[in-house]
Structures are given as C-alpha cells and as structure tokens.
C-alpha cells in the first residue's frame, strides 16, 4: 500500500477576499514597475553623490578663504589685536641715512611676516590634526600683529613694502602646505626651525638699528619675544628639533629673502 506524501493530508488553505485583493494589488504594482528596487538604488546613489559633494565643499571653501587671506596679507588689510609697542614712544628725528637704514630693515621684517602668514596658512590647510590647525591659526593671528606693526612703521618712515612679497608669499605657502602633509612632528619642527631663524635675524636687526630709532626697536623686541614663544610651543608639542644641516639650508634660503627685500 502506497502512502501519500504528508502534505496531501492537509486540506488546501482557504484564501480570504482580503488576501486576494492584496495579491491583485501586488501584481498590478509589479506590472507597472517591474524593478521595484530601481528607485531605491537611485536614491542611494543620489545620497552617496551628495555626501561626496559635501566632503569636497570644505576643501573648496578652505581654498577660497586662504586666497582671501593671501589678498588681505599682501594688501595690509586688517586691524592688530594688540596696540603697537611703538605707540607710547615719542618719534625722534632721524637723519636721512638713519631713516634709510631703519626703513630697509623694517621692510625685510615686514616681508618676513608676510612669509610667516603664508607658512602658517599653508600648514593649517594641509594638516589633518584639528589641534595643530588651531595652533597655526593662533600663531597666524599673532603674526598679523607683527605684520601690521611693521607696515605702519614703514609708512612712518616714508618707505614702501617689498615688491617681491607676492613671490615670497607663494613660496612660503607651498612650503607650509608640504610641511603639513609630512605629519605633526615635522610640521611643528618646521615652525620651530623657522622661528629660530627669525629670532636670529631680529637680534641682528636690533643691533643694526640707529640708536635714535626707539619706535622700530620696541616693535622688533616684542616680535622677538613672540617668535621665541612660538618656537618653544612648537617644540613642547612634540616638534622635531631639526639637524644643523637642515637648518643651514633654511638659513641659506632665508638670506635670499633678506638680501633682496633689503633693496627691492
């Protein structure tokens, strides 16, 4: 005797009118839209595209902001956060040779501050560490004071800024951007090495300034204190203390800037 499969013992399931209506509706939807996942796929692709655009937006905005910053630096737009150290000091009459010496030295220092702005902005643009970015931005704000103090002093001395500022700004910005890509320790070490060179230049300029030019001296002394603090902060945060050969190369490049902007 053959035994039928177990399923045959069960009576057929009775479908309700509601089930039949649901099935008919589903069939009609499949006829109208044979690929029900198409819209979902398109929505996911659209969302992914928007996400990629949003990821690109900050970098584009950063470039725009940095370009605006470059124009402000080169054109001397802005207000110092701190009053100039020269403000309370009475202007002394300088001879024509003394005025020329002071003007040339302050022009070199002004160009140095232009380069410092470009360096910090370039480093902040490519650095991936938000704390390093904040450090660079704070240093750039302090360097802005130096920049505007030097520019105001150049005006008082009836002199002009270096015509080579745009070139040195571009070179410094590229150097800063490259430094930022090398990681935090290199980035901070580059700041420390740069500020070390600046402190040495300022010391030389303080010795070369005419004795009667107390206003320029006060500016350079405050700048020297700030730059030394920037150097100390960079090293304390883990920056590399670069070797003497590396610093010698930096010093040689710095001489090109100082010797050309001294006259142009």
PyMOL commands that set and color helices and strands:
alter all, ss='L'
color gray80, all
select helices_A, chain A and resi 6-9+17-32+38-75+96-126+130-156+165-181+184-208+214-236+244-261
alter helices_A, ss='H'
color red, helices_A
deselect
rebuild
show_as cartoon
